[in-house]
């Protein structure tokens, strides 16, 4: 069978690669063509566009790059027609994928959506397009099944969360060797995860780094985003005694004592590694003001959304400042607070359904297109 996958971010690349791995087990003759990244490329097939070329964040950034986005949509449509896939698999990335999805449905392709766009947060009106254009939907958050089936009468598959698969498959890291590789001593590690896109990294990292001098008994490590070059971080490394670790975020998370994390998939990854964290977010003032008026959620982190309570502290926009960040970092370093966080993290993992999301999804996709 021929599979065309579209992922537009680092997290989509990870989930897409795990799905491809499982599809090959179900279908040894599988042929892949895809938009994604290095992890998907390692599974074989043809990489059409790397997500590094697609990462536009926020309302203002999207508008200023609209010409490029429209050009990419045209490239994608032509490539699908040349490849003639048996199924198109959309991995999150709704702004782009919805445009392709509508066109593909009219052309008669099978549309499978893996990892639902977060229409429960905003743009709930997109349910109309989903009902019209999606043949099968695979959701990875437990509350999404009720949202689609009870509120909108649209059947979906809850398959579990693929991050659990990704974490379970990783090789254990040698603590001593890791420290030696980066010239680190035996002080506890605090990870800084400032995001994956240049715009957000610039905003987030400058504030996070203000903590370095406040905690001489700890070592601060920046987790470099897979879509960025090491040289991008060089300015920050000159001004602070911090270490940059590229493409080893999971190794770092398995060893660190605490983390400052930009809102996104990384908040859930951090929780699954059982690392106490402070969730941070700061966007452009225009994008933030627009989002504040249309996003209807009590929380921004996946951890709190899944648990439906403030398990981790969120510092958003104006609250993301040096004083508040130090206050909250102090809190997660306190043993009493940490015990409560660990208990909540274990409950979170139970809610996510355990190992098997990628295999479950691959089985359902293969079964559908074999009909």
Secondary structure by P-SEA (a helix, b strand, c coil): cbbbbbbccaaaaaaaaaaaaaaaaacccbbbbbcccaaaaaacccccccccccccccaaaaaaaaaaaaaaaaaaaaaaaaacccbbbbccccaaaaaaaaaaaaabbbbbbccccccccccccaaaaaaacccbbbbccccccccccccccbbbbbcccaaaaaaaacccccaaaaaaaacccccbbbbbbccccaaaaaaccccccccccccccbbbbbbcccccccccaaaaaacccbbbbcccaaaaaaccccccccccaaaaaaaaabbbbbbbbbccaaaaaaaaaccccccccaaaaaaccccbbbbccccccaaaaaaaaaaaacaaaaaaaaaaaaaaaaaaccccaaaaaaaaaaaaaac
